[in-house]
């Protein structure tokens, strides 16, 4: 299973001259919670990851280490992740590439039932599976989440 490139969270934060507490305040979480994400002890939820990327005006692909392109995002960033958009993008990608839900589930090491829940918008795909999807299928995390 893919690991997030957590070092970028710290690199960017320190480059911007911010403390862990500054980012924790932006995300409305305790500093210890943010510290757990930054050190890789815990996996940051997608909604929080999106807020961090928006705060720095960078792509999720760069923040998570999927890309080395650190250019500032020029387009309007979504403040909130739309579950229906993510569901539509997952399903569209799968169909365009002639994959079954089982194919995707096996690639992500999860169940077909989970893929069905993500594709129907019953719940938002987890950070871990979103990253694994992006890596395995060479698909932009920003595109998946409707950020571009």
DASULSUL-V767376 format. One record per residue. N is the residue number from 0. OMEGA is omega in whole degrees, 0 to 359 (* if undefined). Layout:
N,OMEGA
N,OMEGA
//
This chain:
0,184
1,173
2,176
3,178
4,187
5,182
6,178
7,177
8,181
9,181
10,184
11,180
12,182
13,177
14,180
15,178
16,182
17,176
18,174
19,180
20,178
21,182
22,177
23,179
24,178
25,183
26,181
27,177
28,176
29,179
30,180
31,178
32,178
33,180
34,178
35,178
36,184
37,180
38,180
39,178
40,180
41,179
42,181
43,176
44,182
45,182
46,179
47,178
48,178
49,179
50,179
51,179
52,178
53,180
54,180
55,183
56,178
57,180
58,173
59,180
60,178
61,183
62,183
63,178
64,177
65,181
66,175
67,179
68,184
69,179
70,177
71,177
72,181
73,184
74,177
75,181
76,177
77,177
78,181
79,175
80,178
81,183
82,181
83,178
84,179
85,179
86,180
87,181
88,178
89,183
90,180
91,179
92,182
93,182
94,180
95,182
96,174
97,179
98,173
99,175
100,178
101,177
102,182
103,180
104,180
105,179
106,183
107,183
108,176
109,182
110,175
111,179
112,177
113,180
114,177
115,180
116,180
117,183
118,179
119,178
120,178
121,174
122,180
123,176
124,181
125,178
126,182
127,181
128,177
129,178
130,180
131,178
132,182
133,181
134,186
135,185
136,181
137,184
138,181
139,175
140,178
141,178
142,180
143,183
144,176
145,181
146,177
147,*
//
